[in-house]
Amino acid sequence: MSTEKEVRSTIVQLSQLCDLVAYGDYITEHTNYGKRSHRTDNWGHTRSYMQSYGDPTDTIEVIRLFEAVGLPNEVEAARWLLKHDKLVP
């Protein structure tokens, strides 16, 4: 389990790469509120989001940061962001 300091550090790093509120909204919308993940890729909607709204070259780093805190897919990443919403800048 991550400490609040580790969570905050991860969120700060992620927020430098993408708009986390918009990311969470995008993932929620594209996964039917977490009920239907991408058909072929655990991070497929994340890749699409970064292509459209972020810097595509940062996609792998965003995924790496989420996986570093133990998140296996974008649905869990969106839930994790909601859980720690007070730390999102």
PyMOL Python script that loads the backbone (N, CA, C, O; Angstrom):
from pymol import cmd

cmd.read_pdbstr("""\
ATOM      1  N   MET A   1       0.843  -1.185   0.000  1.00  0.00           N
ATOM      2  CA  MET A   1       0.000   0.000   0.000  1.00  0.00           C
ATOM      3  C   MET A   1       0.887   1.247   0.000  1.00  0.00           C
ATOM      4  O   MET A   1       1.902   1.311   0.694  1.00  0.00           O
ATOM      5  N   SER A   2       0.486   2.209  -0.777  1.00  0.00           N
ATOM      6  CA  SER A   2       1.255   3.444  -0.897  1.00  0.00           C
ATOM      7  C   SER A   2       0.911   4.413   0.225  1.00  0.00           C
ATOM      8  O   SER A   2      -0.230   4.484   0.682  1.00  0.00           O
ATOM      9  N   THR A   3       1.915   5.152   0.652  1.00  0.00           N
ATOM     10  CA  THR A   3       1.676   6.185   1.647  1.00  0.00           C
ATOM     11  C   THR A   3       1.096   7.411   0.943  1.00  0.00           C
ATOM     12  O   THR A   3       1.148   7.512  -0.283  1.00  0.00           O
ATOM     13  N   GLU A   4       0.547   8.336   1.721  1.00  0.00           N
ATOM     14  CA  GLU A   4      -0.005   9.557   1.137  1.00  0.00           C
ATOM     15  C   GLU A   4       1.073  10.338   0.391  1.00  0.00           C
ATOM     16  O   GLU A   4       0.802  10.944  -0.645  1.00  0.00           O
ATOM     17  N   LYS A   5       2.287  10.322   0.920  1.00  0.00           N
ATOM     18  CA  LYS A   5       3.393  11.016   0.261  1.00  0.00           C
ATOM     19  C   LYS A   5       3.682  10.408  -1.112  1.00  0.00           C
ATOM     20  O   LYS A   5       3.902  11.135  -2.081  1.00  0.00           O
ATOM     21  N   GLU A   6       3.682   9.071  -1.196  1.00  0.00           N
ATOM     22  CA  GLU A   6       3.921   8.388  -2.471  1.00  0.00           C
ATOM     23  C   GLU A   6       2.781   8.645  -3.452  1.00  0.00           C
ATOM     24  O   GLU A   6       3.015   8.867  -4.640  1.00  0.00           O
ATOM     25  N   VAL A   7       1.555   8.616  -2.952  1.00  0.00           N
ATOM     26  CA  VAL A   7       0.393   8.891  -3.798  1.00  0.00           C
ATOM     27  C   VAL A   7       0.480  10.310  -4.339  1.00  0.00           C
ATOM     28  O   VAL A   7       0.291  10.542  -5.533  1.00  0.00           O
ATOM     29  N   ARG A   8       0.765  11.254  -3.457  1.00  0.00           N
ATOM     30  CA  ARG A   8       0.875  12.657  -3.870  1.00  0.00           C
ATOM     31  C   ARG A   8       1.975  12.830  -4.919  1.00  0.00           C
ATOM     32  O   ARG A   8       1.788  13.557  -5.894  1.00  0.00           O
ATOM     33  N   SER A   9       3.099  12.179  -4.730  1.00  0.00           N
ATOM     34  CA  SER A   9       4.197  12.273  -5.689  1.00  0.00           C
ATOM     35  C   SER A   9       3.778  11.724  -7.052  1.00  0.00           C
ATOM     36  O   SER A   9       4.077  12.323  -8.085  1.00  0.00           O
ATOM     37  N   THR A  10       3.095  10.598  -7.052  1.00  0.00           N
ATOM     38  CA  THR A  10       2.627  10.009  -8.301  1.00  0.00           C
ATOM     39  C   THR A  10       1.623  10.934  -8.985  1.00  0.00           C
ATOM     40  O   THR A  10       1.685  11.132 -10.199  1.00  0.00           O
ATOM     41  N   ILE A  11       0.714  11.491  -8.220  1.00  0.00           N
ATOM     42  CA  ILE A  11      -0.289  12.384  -8.792  1.00  0.00           C
ATOM     43  C   ILE A  11       0.354  13.635  -9.366  1.00  0.00           C
ATOM     44  O   ILE A  11      -0.050  14.107 -10.428  1.00  0.00           O
ATOM     45  N   VAL A  12       1.343  14.173  -8.680  1.00  0.00           N
ATOM     46  CA  VAL A  12       2.048  15.353  -9.204  1.00  0.00           C
ATOM     47  C   VAL A  12       2.724  15.014 -10.535  1.00  0.00           C
ATOM     48  O   VAL A  12       2.638  15.780 -11.495  1.00  0.00           O
ATOM     49  N   GLN A  13       3.389  13.871 -10.581  1.00  0.00           N
ATOM     50  CA  GLN A  13       4.047  13.452 -11.830  1.00  0.00           C
ATOM     51  C   GLN A  13       3.028  13.259 -12.951  1.00  0.00           C
ATOM     52  O   GLN A  13       3.247  13.700 -14.080  1.00  0.00           O
ATOM     53  N   LEU A  14       1.923  12.603 -12.638  1.00  0.00           N
ATOM     54  CA  LEU A  14       0.883  12.387 -13.649  1.00  0.00           C
ATOM     55  C   LEU A  14       0.285  13.700 -14.129  1.00  0.00           C
ATOM     56  O   LEU A  14       0.018  13.873 -15.318  1.00  0.00           O
ATOM     57  N   SER A  15       0.075  14.624 -13.197  1.00  0.00           N
ATOM     58  CA  SER A  15      -0.550  15.897 -13.567  1.00  0.00           C
ATOM     59  C   SER A  15       0.345  16.745 -14.458  1.00  0.00           C
ATOM     60  O   SER A  15      -0.134  17.645 -15.147  1.00  0.00           O
ATOM     61  N   GLN A  16       1.629  16.465 -14.448  1.00  0.00           N
ATOM     62  CA  GLN A  16       2.540  17.162 -15.350  1.00  0.00           C
ATOM     63  C   GLN A  16       2.451  16.599 -16.771  1.00  0.00           C
ATOM     64  O   GLN A  16       2.892  17.234 -17.729  1.00  0.00           O
ATOM     65  N   LEU A  17       1.882  15.411 -16.893  1.00  0.00           N
ATOM     66  CA  LEU A  17       1.782  14.740 -18.189  1.00  0.00           C
ATOM     67  C   LEU A  17       0.402  14.857 -18.829  1.00  0.00           C
ATOM     68  O   LEU A  17       0.275  14.805 -20.052  1.00  0.00           O
ATOM     69  N   CYS A  18      -0.634  15.016 -17.999  1.00  0.00           N
ATOM     70  CA  CYS A  18      -1.988  15.129 -18.548  1.00  0.00           C
ATOM     71  C   CYS A  18      -2.924  15.769 -17.529  1.00  0.00           C
ATOM     72  O   CYS A  18      -2.607  15.873 -16.344  1.00  0.00           O
ATOM     73  N   ASP A  19      -4.070  16.188 -18.014  1.00  0.00           N
ATOM     74  CA  ASP A  19      -5.121  16.754 -17.164  1.00  0.00           C
ATOM     75  C   ASP A  19      -5.846  15.573 -16.516  1.00  0.00           C
ATOM     76  O   ASP A  19      -6.601  14.867 -17.185  1.00  0.00           O
ATOM     77  N   LEU A  20      -5.623  15.355 -15.231  1.00  0.00           N
ATOM     78  CA  LEU A  20      -6.144  14.158 -14.572  1.00  0.00           C
ATOM     79  C   LEU A  20      -7.658  14.163 -14.430  1.00  0.00           C
ATOM     80  O   LEU A  20      -8.280  13.102 -14.466  1.00  0.00           O
ATOM     81  N   VAL A  21      -8.254  15.317 -14.271  1.00  0.00           N
ATOM     82  CA  VAL A  21      -9.719  15.388 -14.178  1.00  0.00           C
ATOM     83  C   VAL A  21     -10.319  14.992 -15.527  1.00  0.00           C
ATOM     84  O   VAL A  21     -11.243  14.180 -15.587  1.00  0.00           O
ATOM     85  N   ALA A  22      -9.796  15.563 -16.597  1.00  0.00           N
ATOM     86  CA  ALA A  22     -10.283  15.223 -17.937  1.00  0.00           C
ATOM     87  C   ALA A  22     -10.011  13.749 -18.245  1.00  0.00           C
ATOM     88  O   ALA A  22     -10.848  13.075 -18.844  1.00  0.00           O
ATOM     89  N   TYR A  23      -8.849  13.253 -17.838  1.00  0.00           N
ATOM     90  CA  TYR A  23      -8.518  11.838 -18.059  1.00  0.00           C
ATOM     91  C   TYR A  23      -9.550  10.943 -17.366  1.00  0.00           C
ATOM     92  O   TYR A  23     -10.092  10.022 -17.976  1.00  0.00           O
ATOM     93  N   GLY A  24      -9.812  11.222 -16.094  1.00  0.00           N
ATOM     94  CA  GLY A  24     -10.784  10.417 -15.349  1.00  0.00           C
ATOM     95  C   GLY A  24     -12.155  10.439 -15.999  1.00  0.00           C
ATOM     96  O   GLY A  24     -12.816   9.405 -16.097  1.00  0.00           O
ATOM     97  N   ASP A  25     -12.587  11.616 -16.444  1.00  0.00           N
ATOM     98  CA  ASP A  25     -13.869  11.735 -17.140  1.00  0.00           C
ATOM     99  C   ASP A  25     -13.875  10.930 -18.430  1.00  0.00           C
ATOM    100  O   ASP A  25     -14.843  10.231 -18.729  1.00  0.00           O
ATOM    101  N   TYR A  26     -12.803  11.030 -19.184  1.00  0.00           N
ATOM    102  CA  TYR A  26     -12.689  10.318 -20.460  1.00  0.00           C
ATOM    103  C   TYR A  26     -12.769   8.805 -20.242  1.00  0.00           C
ATOM    104  O   TYR A  26     -13.506   8.112 -20.943  1.00  0.00           O
ATOM    105  N   ILE A  27     -12.023   8.306 -19.289  1.00  0.00           N
ATOM    106  CA  ILE A  27     -12.012   6.868 -19.023  1.00  0.00           C
ATOM    107  C   ILE A  27     -13.386   6.414 -18.531  1.00  0.00           C
ATOM    108  O   ILE A  27     -13.885   5.372 -18.955  1.00  0.00           O
ATOM    109  N   THR A  28     -13.990   7.184 -17.647  1.00  0.00           N
ATOM    110  CA  THR A  28     -15.318   6.841 -17.137  1.00  0.00           C
ATOM    111  C   THR A  28     -16.330   6.760 -18.277  1.00  0.00           C
ATOM    112  O   THR A  28     -17.109   5.811 -18.364  1.00  0.00           O
ATOM    113  N   GLU A  29     -16.306   7.762 -19.142  1.00  0.00           N
ATOM    114  CA  GLU A  29     -17.246   7.794 -20.261  1.00  0.00           C
ATOM    115  C   GLU A  29     -17.004   6.644 -21.242  1.00  0.00           C
ATOM    116  O   GLU A  29     -17.951   5.995 -21.686  1.00  0.00           O
ATOM    117  N   HIS A  30     -15.758   6.396 -21.574  1.00  0.00           N
ATOM    118  CA  HIS A  30     -15.446   5.391 -22.591  1.00  0.00           C
ATOM    119  C   HIS A  30     -15.486   3.948 -22.076  1.00  0.00           C
ATOM    120  O   HIS A  30     -15.398   3.011 -22.869  1.00  0.00           O
ATOM    121  N   THR A  31     -15.615   3.766 -20.790  1.00  0.00           N
ATOM    122  CA  THR A  31     -15.718   2.411 -20.240  1.00  0.00           C
ATOM    123  C   THR A  31     -17.109   2.157 -19.663  1.00  0.00           C
ATOM    124  O   THR A  31     -17.306   1.236 -18.871  1.00  0.00           O
ATOM    125  N   ASN A  32     -18.072   2.989 -20.072  1.00  0.00           N
ATOM    126  CA  ASN A  32     -19.447   2.858 -19.573  1.00  0.00           C
ATOM    127  C   ASN A  32     -19.458   2.827 -18.039  1.00  0.00           C
ATOM    128  O   ASN A  32     -20.012   1.922 -17.415  1.00  0.00           O
ATOM    129  N   TYR A  33     -18.828   3.845 -17.464  1.00  0.00           N
ATOM    130  CA  TYR A  33     -18.733   3.998 -16.009  1.00  0.00           C
ATOM    131  C   TYR A  33     -18.036   2.825 -15.334  1.00  0.00           C
ATOM    132  O   TYR A  33     -18.428   2.383 -14.254  1.00  0.00           O
ATOM    133  N   GLY A  34     -16.995   2.331 -15.997  1.00  0.00           N
ATOM    134  CA  GLY A  34     -16.186   1.263 -15.422  1.00  0.00           C
ATOM    135  C   GLY A  34     -16.740  -0.122 -15.625  1.00  0.00           C
ATOM    136  O   GLY A  34     -16.227  -1.079 -15.047  1.00  0.00           O
ATOM    137  N   LYS A  35     -17.773  -0.257 -16.430  1.00  0.00           N
ATOM    138  CA  LYS A  35     -18.395  -1.563 -16.638  1.00  0.00           C
ATOM    139  C   LYS A  35     -17.839  -2.313 -17.838  1.00  0.00           C
ATOM    140  O   LYS A  35     -17.963  -3.534 -17.923  1.00  0.00           O
ATOM    141  N   ARG A  36     -17.228  -1.585 -18.763  1.00  0.00           N
ATOM    142  CA  ARG A  36     -16.754  -2.232 -19.994  1.00  0.00           C
ATOM    143  C   ARG A  36     -15.403  -1.633 -20.365  1.00  0.00           C
ATOM    144  O   ARG A  36     -15.331  -0.505 -20.853  1.00  0.00           O
ATOM    145  N   SER A  37     -14.352  -2.378 -20.136  1.00  0.00           N
ATOM    146  CA  SER A  37     -13.020  -1.872 -20.462  1.00  0.00           C
ATOM    147  C   SER A  37     -12.746  -2.047 -21.950  1.00  0.00           C
ATOM    148  O   SER A  37     -13.546  -2.635 -22.678  1.00  0.00           O
ATOM    149  N   HIS A  38     -11.633  -1.541 -22.378  1.00  0.00           N
ATOM    150  CA  HIS A  38     -11.222  -1.665 -23.778  1.00  0.00           C
ATOM    151  C   HIS A  38     -11.165  -3.147 -24.140  1.00  0.00           C
ATOM    152  O   HIS A  38     -10.732  -3.964 -23.328  1.00  0.00           O
ATOM    153  N   ARG A  39     -11.590  -3.496 -25.330  1.00  0.00           N
ATOM    154  CA  ARG A  39     -11.693  -4.909 -25.724  1.00  0.00           C
ATOM    155  C   ARG A  39     -10.361  -5.633 -25.823  1.00  0.00           C
ATOM    156  O   ARG A  39     -10.282  -6.824 -25.522  1.00  0.00           O
ATOM    157  N   THR A  40      -9.313  -4.935 -26.241  1.00  0.00           N
ATOM    158  CA  THR A  40      -8.061  -5.655 -26.525  1.00  0.00           C
ATOM    159  C   THR A  40      -6.847  -5.167 -25.742  1.00  0.00           C
ATOM    160  O   THR A  40      -5.788  -5.792 -25.785  1.00  0.00           O
ATOM    161  N   ASP A  41      -6.996  -4.059 -25.031  1.00  0.00           N
ATOM    162  CA  ASP A  41      -5.826  -3.450 -24.393  1.00  0.00           C
ATOM    163  C   ASP A  41      -6.256  -2.827 -23.067  1.00  0.00           C
ATOM    164  O   ASP A  41      -7.140  -1.971 -23.040  1.00  0.00           O
ATOM    165  N   ASN A  42      -5.640  -3.250 -21.980  1.00  0.00           N
ATOM    166  CA  ASN A  42      -5.982  -2.703 -20.657  1.00  0.00           C
ATOM    167  C   ASN A  42      -5.814  -1.191 -20.574  1.00  0.00           C
ATOM    168  O   ASN A  42      -6.382  -0.548 -19.692  1.00  0.00           O
ATOM    169  N   TRP A  43      -5.041  -0.628 -21.483  1.00  0.00           N
ATOM    170  CA  TRP A  43      -4.776   0.811 -21.482  1.00  0.00           C
ATOM    171  C   TRP A  43      -5.171   1.460 -22.818  1.00  0.00           C
ATOM    172  O   TRP A  43      -4.664   2.527 -23.163  1.00  0.00           O
ATOM    173  N   GLY A  44      -6.065   0.821 -23.557  1.00  0.00           N
ATOM    174  CA  GLY A  44      -6.445   1.305 -24.882  1.00  0.00           C
ATOM    175  C   GLY A  44      -7.084   2.687 -24.890  1.00  0.00           C
ATOM    176  O   GLY A  44      -6.769   3.510 -25.751  1.00  0.00           O
ATOM    177  N   HIS A  45      -7.972   2.950 -23.946  1.00  0.00           N
ATOM    178  CA  HIS A  45      -8.613   4.269 -23.881  1.00  0.00           C
ATOM    179  C   HIS A  45      -7.618   5.326 -23.397  1.00  0.00           C
ATOM    180  O   HIS A  45      -7.700   6.491 -23.788  1.00  0.00           O
ATOM    181  N   THR A  46      -6.696   4.919 -22.561  1.00  0.00           N
ATOM    182  CA  THR A  46      -5.637   5.842 -22.125  1.00  0.00           C
ATOM    183  C   THR A  46      -4.800   6.257 -23.326  1.00  0.00           C
ATOM    184  O   THR A  46      -4.475   7.432 -23.494  1.00  0.00           O
ATOM    185  N   ARG A  47      -4.460   5.294 -24.147  1.00  0.00           N
ATOM    186  CA  ARG A  47      -3.690   5.604 -25.359  1.00  0.00           C
ATOM    187  C   ARG A  47      -4.466   6.576 -26.258  1.00  0.00           C
ATOM    188  O   ARG A  47      -3.891   7.524 -26.793  1.00  0.00           O
ATOM    189  N   SER A  48      -5.769   6.336 -26.419  1.00  0.00           N
ATOM    190  CA  SER A  48      -6.606   7.220 -27.238  1.00  0.00           C
ATOM    191  C   SER A  48      -6.686   8.615 -26.635  1.00  0.00           C
ATOM    192  O   SER A  48      -6.604   9.616 -27.348  1.00  0.00           O
ATOM    193  N   TYR A  49      -6.848   8.673 -25.314  1.00  0.00           N
ATOM    194  CA  TYR A  49      -6.915   9.978 -24.641  1.00  0.00           C
ATOM    195  C   TYR A  49      -5.621  10.766 -24.876  1.00  0.00           C
ATOM    196  O   TYR A  49      -5.658  11.947 -25.222  1.00  0.00           O
ATOM    197  N   MET A  50      -4.498  10.109 -24.688  1.00  0.00           N
ATOM    198  CA  MET A  50      -3.216  10.800 -24.850  1.00  0.00           C
ATOM    199  C   MET A  50      -2.993  11.229 -26.302  1.00  0.00           C
ATOM    200  O   MET A  50      -2.377  12.266 -26.547  1.00  0.00           O
ATOM    201  N   GLN A  51      -3.479  10.458 -27.254  1.00  0.00           N
ATOM    202  CA  GLN A  51      -3.357  10.835 -28.663  1.00  0.00           C
ATOM    203  C   GLN A  51      -4.162  12.101 -28.955  1.00  0.00           C
ATOM    204  O   GLN A  51      -3.733  12.959 -29.727  1.00  0.00           O
ATOM    205  N   SER A  52      -5.334  12.204 -28.326  1.00  0.00           N
ATOM    206  CA  SER A  52      -6.233  13.321 -28.610  1.00  0.00           C
ATOM    207  C   SER A  52      -6.005  14.543 -27.732  1.00  0.00           C
ATOM    208  O   SER A  52      -6.128  15.674 -28.202  1.00  0.00           O
ATOM    209  N   TYR A  53      -5.676  14.329 -26.470  1.00  0.00           N
ATOM    210  CA  TYR A  53      -5.657  15.444 -25.516  1.00  0.00           C
ATOM    211  C   TYR A  53      -4.339  15.662 -24.793  1.00  0.00           C
ATOM    212  O   TYR A  53      -4.174  16.678 -24.118  1.00  0.00           O
ATOM    213  N   GLY A  54      -3.415  14.754 -24.915  1.00  0.00           N
ATOM    214  CA  GLY A  54      -2.129  14.896 -24.239  1.00  0.00           C
ATOM    215  C   GLY A  54      -1.007  14.848 -25.255  1.00  0.00           C
ATOM    216  O   GLY A  54      -1.233  14.960 -26.460  1.00  0.00           O
ATOM    217  N   ASP A  55       0.171  14.685 -24.766  1.00  0.00           N
ATOM    218  CA  ASP A  55       1.328  14.506 -25.638  1.00  0.00           C
ATOM    219  C   ASP A  55       1.496  13.002 -25.845  1.00  0.00           C
ATOM    220  O   ASP A  55       1.816  12.285 -24.897  1.00  0.00           O
ATOM    221  N   PRO A  56       1.287  12.516 -27.060  1.00  0.00           N
ATOM    222  CA  PRO A  56       1.377  11.072 -27.299  1.00  0.00           C
ATOM    223  C   PRO A  56       2.689  10.445 -26.841  1.00  0.00           C
ATOM    224  O   PRO A  56       2.727   9.260 -26.508  1.00  0.00           O
ATOM    225  N   THR A  57       3.762  11.227 -26.822  1.00  0.00           N
ATOM    226  CA  THR A  57       5.044  10.667 -26.393  1.00  0.00           C
ATOM    227  C   THR A  57       5.072  10.379 -24.894  1.00  0.00           C
ATOM    228  O   THR A  57       5.951   9.658 -24.423  1.00  0.00           O
ATOM    229  N   ASP A  58       4.116  10.935 -24.135  1.00  0.00           N
ATOM    230  CA  ASP A  58       4.048  10.702 -22.688  1.00  0.00           C
ATOM    231  C   ASP A  58       3.168   9.513 -22.311  1.00  0.00           C
ATOM    232  O   ASP A  58       3.061   9.181 -21.131  1.00  0.00           O
ATOM    233  N   THR A  59       2.546   8.874 -23.278  1.00  0.00           N
ATOM    234  CA  THR A  59       1.600   7.791 -23.002  1.00  0.00           C
ATOM    235  C   THR A  59       2.219   6.677 -22.177  1.00  0.00           C
ATOM    236  O   THR A  59       1.636   6.258 -21.178  1.00  0.00           O
ATOM    237  N   ILE A  60       3.366   6.197 -22.565  1.00  0.00           N
ATOM    238  CA  ILE A  60       4.016   5.084 -21.859  1.00  0.00           C
ATOM    239  C   ILE A  60       4.354   5.486 -20.423  1.00  0.00           C
ATOM    240  O   ILE A  60       4.235   4.672 -19.508  1.00  0.00           O
ATOM    241  N   GLU A  61       4.770   6.723 -20.223  1.00  0.00           N
ATOM    242  CA  GLU A  61       5.094   7.184 -18.865  1.00  0.00           C
ATOM    243  C   GLU A  61       3.842   7.252 -17.997  1.00  0.00           C
ATOM    244  O   GLU A  61       3.894   6.885 -16.823  1.00  0.00           O
ATOM    245  N   VAL A  62       2.726   7.710 -18.540  1.00  0.00           N
ATOM    246  CA  VAL A  62       1.469   7.748 -17.783  1.00  0.00           C
ATOM    247  C   VAL A  62       1.097   6.328 -17.356  1.00  0.00           C
ATOM    248  O   VAL A  62       0.775   6.092 -16.191  1.00  0.00           O
ATOM    249  N   ILE A  63       1.140   5.401 -18.280  1.00  0.00           N
ATOM    250  CA  ILE A  63       0.812   4.006 -17.965  1.00  0.00           C
ATOM    251  C   ILE A  63       1.795   3.446 -16.935  1.00  0.00           C
ATOM    252  O   ILE A  63       1.387   2.761 -15.998  1.00  0.00           O
ATOM    253  N   ARG A  64       3.063   3.729 -17.102  1.00  0.00           N
ATOM    254  CA  ARG A  64       4.081   3.237 -16.159  1.00  0.00           C
ATOM    255  C   ARG A  64       3.817   3.754 -14.750  1.00  0.00           C
ATOM    256  O   ARG A  64       3.939   3.003 -13.782  1.00  0.00           O
ATOM    257  N   LEU A  65       3.461   5.019 -14.628  1.00  0.00           N
ATOM    258  CA  LEU A  65       3.200   5.589 -13.311  1.00  0.00           C
ATOM    259  C   LEU A  65       1.991   4.929 -12.644  1.00  0.00           C
ATOM    260  O   LEU A  65       2.024   4.631 -11.450  1.00  0.00           O
ATOM    261  N   PHE A  66       0.935   4.704 -13.408  1.00  0.00           N
ATOM    262  CA  PHE A  66      -0.223   4.005 -12.838  1.00  0.00           C
ATOM    263  C   PHE A  66       0.147   2.575 -12.442  1.00  0.00           C
ATOM    264  O   PHE A  66      -0.238   2.112 -11.368  1.00  0.00           O
ATOM    265  N   GLU A  67       0.875   1.888 -13.283  1.00  0.00           N
ATOM    266  CA  GLU A  67       1.261   0.511 -12.957  1.00  0.00           C
ATOM    267  C   GLU A  67       2.215   0.456 -11.764  1.00  0.00           C
ATOM    268  O   GLU A  67       2.212  -0.523 -11.017  1.00  0.00           O
ATOM    269  N   ALA A  68       3.024   1.487 -11.582  1.00  0.00           N
ATOM    270  CA  ALA A  68       3.967   1.526 -10.460  1.00  0.00           C
ATOM    271  C   ALA A  68       3.258   1.562  -9.110  1.00  0.00           C
ATOM    272  O   ALA A  68       3.826   1.142  -8.103  1.00  0.00           O
ATOM    273  N   VAL A  69       2.020   2.061  -9.080  1.00  0.00           N
ATOM    274  CA  VAL A  69       1.258   2.048  -7.824  1.00  0.00           C
ATOM    275  C   VAL A  69       0.308   0.857  -7.767  1.00  0.00           C
ATOM    276  O   VAL A  69      -0.591   0.804  -6.928  1.00  0.00           O
ATOM    277  N   GLY A  70       0.523  -0.113  -8.685  1.00  0.00           N
ATOM    278  CA  GLY A  70      -0.206  -1.366  -8.627  1.00  0.00           C
ATOM    279  C   GLY A  70      -1.512  -1.410  -9.389  1.00  0.00           C
ATOM    280  O   GLY A  70      -2.337  -2.290  -9.143  1.00  0.00           O
ATOM    281  N   LEU A  71      -1.719  -0.483 -10.308  1.00  0.00           N
ATOM    282  CA  LEU A  71      -2.973  -0.455 -11.055  1.00  0.00           C
ATOM    283  C   LEU A  71      -2.817  -1.216 -12.369  1.00  0.00           C
ATOM    284  O   LEU A  71      -1.955  -0.872 -13.178  1.00  0.00           O
ATOM    285  N   PRO A  72      -3.639  -2.248 -12.597  1.00  0.00           N
ATOM    286  CA  PRO A  72      -3.466  -3.105 -13.764  1.00  0.00           C
ATOM    287  C   PRO A  72      -4.132  -2.600 -15.043  1.00  0.00           C
ATOM    288  O   PRO A  72      -3.854  -3.104 -16.131  1.00  0.00           O
ATOM    289  N   ASN A  73      -5.012  -1.604 -14.912  1.00  0.00           N
ATOM    290  CA  ASN A  73      -5.733  -1.120 -16.089  1.00  0.00           C
ATOM    291  C   ASN A  73      -6.297   0.280 -15.842  1.00  0.00           C
ATOM    292  O   ASN A  73      -6.233   0.801 -14.728  1.00  0.00           O
ATOM    293  N   GLU A  74      -6.842   0.871 -16.887  1.00  0.00           N
ATOM    294  CA  GLU A  74      -7.324   2.253 -16.821  1.00  0.00           C
ATOM    295  C   GLU A  74      -8.594   2.406 -15.987  1.00  0.00           C
ATOM    296  O   GLU A  74      -8.830   3.474 -15.423  1.00  0.00           O
ATOM    297  N   VAL A  75      -9.410   1.366 -15.899  1.00  0.00           N
ATOM    298  CA  VAL A  75     -10.603   1.451 -15.047  1.00  0.00           C
ATOM    299  C   VAL A  75     -10.167   1.606 -13.591  1.00  0.00           C
ATOM    300  O   VAL A  75     -10.689   2.452 -12.864  1.00  0.00           O
ATOM    301  N   GLU A  76      -9.217   0.789 -13.177  1.00  0.00           N
ATOM    302  CA  GLU A  76      -8.694   0.901 -11.813  1.00  0.00           C
ATOM    303  C   GLU A  76      -7.969   2.239 -11.613  1.00  0.00           C
ATOM    304  O   GLU A  76      -8.017   2.812 -10.525  1.00  0.00           O
ATOM    305  N   ALA A  77      -7.305   2.730 -12.649  1.00  0.00           N
ATOM    306  CA  ALA A  77      -6.624   4.027 -12.558  1.00  0.00           C
ATOM    307  C   ALA A  77      -7.635   5.141 -12.326  1.00  0.00           C
ATOM    308  O   ALA A  77      -7.402   6.016 -11.492  1.00  0.00           O
ATOM    309  N   ALA A  78      -8.747   5.127 -13.044  1.00  0.00           N
ATOM    310  CA  ALA A  78      -9.779   6.157 -12.858  1.00  0.00           C
ATOM    311  C   ALA A  78     -10.373   6.075 -11.452  1.00  0.00           C
ATOM    312  O   ALA A  78     -10.626   7.103 -10.824  1.00  0.00           O
ATOM    313  N   ARG A  79     -10.596   4.860 -10.960  1.00  0.00           N
ATOM    314  CA  ARG A  79     -11.109   4.693  -9.585  1.00  0.00           C
ATOM    315  C   ARG A  79     -10.097   5.199  -8.559  1.00  0.00           C
ATOM    316  O   ARG A  79     -10.467   5.827  -7.568  1.00  0.00           O
ATOM    317  N   TRP A  80      -8.837   4.922  -8.804  1.00  0.00           N
ATOM    318  CA  TRP A  80      -7.761   5.367  -7.901  1.00  0.00           C
ATOM    319  C   TRP A  80      -7.724   6.892  -7.854  1.00  0.00           C
ATOM    320  O   TRP A  80      -7.565   7.478  -6.783  1.00  0.00           O
ATOM    321  N   LEU A  81      -7.869   7.531  -9.007  1.00  0.00           N
ATOM    322  CA  LEU A  81      -7.894   8.997  -9.036  1.00  0.00           C
ATOM    323  C   LEU A  81      -9.085   9.533  -8.258  1.00  0.00           C
ATOM    324  O   LEU A  81      -8.957  10.523  -7.538  1.00  0.00           O
ATOM    325  N   LEU A  82     -10.241   8.892  -8.393  1.00  0.00           N
ATOM    326  CA  LEU A  82     -11.415   9.322  -7.629  1.00  0.00           C
ATOM    327  C   LEU A  82     -11.191   9.157  -6.127  1.00  0.00           C
ATOM    328  O   LEU A  82     -11.582  10.009  -5.330  1.00  0.00           O
ATOM    329  N   LYS A  83     -10.564   8.063  -5.763  1.00  0.00           N
ATOM    330  CA  LYS A  83     -10.286   7.801  -4.346  1.00  0.00           C
ATOM    331  C   LYS A  83      -9.376   8.876  -3.757  1.00  0.00           C
ATOM    332  O   LYS A  83      -9.512   9.248  -2.592  1.00  0.00           O
ATOM    333  N   HIS A  84      -8.453   9.368  -4.572  1.00  0.00           N
ATOM    334  CA  HIS A  84      -7.475  10.348  -4.101  1.00  0.00           C
ATOM    335  C   HIS A  84      -7.740  11.732  -4.689  1.00  0.00           C
ATOM    336  O   HIS A  84      -6.809  12.510  -4.893  1.00  0.00           O
ATOM    337  N   ASP A  85      -9.001  12.037  -4.959  1.00  0.00           N
ATOM    338  CA  ASP A  85      -9.334  13.285  -5.644  1.00  0.00           C
ATOM    339  C   ASP A  85      -8.898  14.539  -4.901  1.00  0.00           C
ATOM    340  O   ASP A  85      -8.675  15.571  -5.535  1.00  0.00           O
ATOM    341  N   LYS A  86      -8.773  14.488  -3.620  1.00  0.00           N
ATOM    342  CA  LYS A  86      -8.340  15.672  -2.866  1.00  0.00           C
ATOM    343  C   LYS A  86      -6.873  16.001  -3.118  1.00  0.00           C
ATOM    344  O   LYS A  86      -6.430  17.114  -2.834  1.00  0.00           O
ATOM    345  N   LEU A  87      -6.122  15.049  -3.645  1.00  0.00           N
ATOM    346  CA  LEU A  87      -4.714  15.273  -3.919  1.00  0.00           C
ATOM    347  C   LEU A  87      -4.458  15.709  -5.360  1.00  0.00           C
ATOM    348  O   LEU A  87      -3.356  16.140  -5.696  1.00  0.00           O
ATOM    349  N   VAL A  88      -5.494  15.594  -6.218  1.00  0.00           N
ATOM    350  CA  VAL A  88      -5.341  15.980  -7.623  1.00  0.00           C
ATOM    351  C   VAL A  88      -5.321  17.503  -7.707  1.00  0.00           C
ATOM    352  O   VAL A  88      -6.247  18.169  -7.243  1.00  0.00           O
ATOM    353  N   PRO A  89      -4.250  18.056  -8.308  1.00  0.00           N
ATOM    354  CA  PRO A  89      -4.151  19.520  -8.391  1.00  0.00           C
ATOM    355  C   PRO A  89      -5.180  20.133  -9.326  1.00  0.00           C
ATOM    356  O   PRO A  89      -5.214  21.352  -9.492  1.00  0.00           O
TER     357      PRO A  89
END
""", "prot")
cmd.dss("prot")
cmd.show_as("cartoon", "prot")
cmd.util.cbc("prot")
cmd.orient("prot")
